[in-house]
Amino acid sequence: MKYSTSFAKTTKIAPHDADSANARFLVQAGFINQLMAGVYTFLPLGIRVLDKIKNIVREEMNALGSQEVYMPTLHPKEHYLKTGRWDVIDVLFKLEGAGGKEYALGSTHEEIVTPLVQQYVKSYKDLPVSVYQIQDKFRNEPRAKSGLLRGREFSMKDMYSFHLTEEDFEAYYEKAKQAYLNVFHRCGIDAIITEASGGVFSKYSHEFQTPTECGEDLIYVCNTCQYAQNREITELKDGDKCPKCEGTIKETKTIEVGNIFPLKTKFSESFGFTVAGEEGKQVPVLMGCYGIGPSRVMGSIVEVHHDERGMIWPKSVAPFQVHLVSLNAKDQTIQEKVIDVAEGFYQDFVKAGVEVLWDDRVETSPGEKFADADLIGIPLRLVVSEKTLAEEAIEWKLRTEKEFRLVPLQDIMEQVETFVSE
């Protein structure tokens, strides 16, 4: 993509309510635009990152054997009355339609997925089964804050599994834990599996918490075996001996990036969802729920990977792999050569399948271009200028490093393709 044709550009003005790195940098870099508190438009650069996160999530859920669906966002009140949650979910957006009929905007989908799967699963032979979707959710948060970390409208991958036996559910639950760790690792962030309250469903659920000093959560985690509990359920405190090994418990700030929990038979019983077991007797179906917010993961990546100049995207989710920058020259002949060389590499990158953003602006200073490159945070910056062409080279600089090096023009394609494939 040529930066000159992108309608969303960087800005030096931070949102007045930017209380986190992701809220500040994502807006300033032109990745998202705030419509109101907790509600954002994803702009071209932001969409590229969000889609990459979604695709990683999708690949890992498919590998787990789950099947993708797409359920309605508009929900009838009657389903919530069956589960007793119409007046219990305090963040539920409620609205009235024609004829006085009441609806809710989906904050979660247990009330929708349970009767859906019930229509197709009739026997133990149909189990286990798992379905997931990637869809926007709506929650009437009393205080939306921290950019993409706590919104009123946000992207969510919610998955639901259905089982005949507790043993089958537990085996799938453990596989889901690993799939989640795979997602976060591929997105460039560490995640700690953390015990949390299971509420009315079970003794424990599990959160996936990524450590960062910017985090709003507190967990207590062993420095040896990584056993962890969140502060709401724990009796552990900083400096305690780990109950699982000889390690020491450390209080750690984190961001929750995902959660999984057993639902037992709460929703299947509400909808009369039973199947014929091997002996012909009807038994209630066991369920599990598994959530990851791709937009929240996007915000969390920024919280973990940034410096004072801007974002530092991991290659796996960066909007582009290469940020090509051409600098203006005073001499018209040299200027034309700079543009010709940059254009040539741009076309070669595109043909080779290398994702490249070319800052081709002709009336922008070098300092502004470099500042924008740091703010946007693409992993590799390549600079074509009068100075580099005098050396028959291009300036090569990684966003994670302070120093640049010169790479001969004839070596650029090979080195870029190697960098992209690593």
Beta strands, then each sheet from edge to edge (+ up, - down):
strand 1: 32-36
strand 2: 39-42
strand 3: 67-68
strand 4: 74-76
strand 5: 93-96
strand 6: 102-105
strand 7: 129-138
strand 8: 153-163
strand 9: 192-197
strand 10: 204-211
strand 11: 217-222
strand 12: 228-230
strand 13: 249-264
strand 14: 274-276
strand 15: 282-284
strand 16: 286-292
strand 17: 306-307
strand 18: 310-311
strand 19: 322-326
strand 20: 356-359
strand 21: 380-384
strand 22: 393-398
strand 23: 405-408
sheet 1: 1+ 2-
sheet 2: 3+ 7+ 8- 16+ 13- 10+ 9-
sheet 3: 3+ 7+ 8- 16+ 13- 11+ 12-
sheet 4: 4+ 6- 5+
sheet 5: 14+ 15-
sheet 6: 17+ 18-
sheet 7: 20+ 19+ 21+ 22- 23+
end
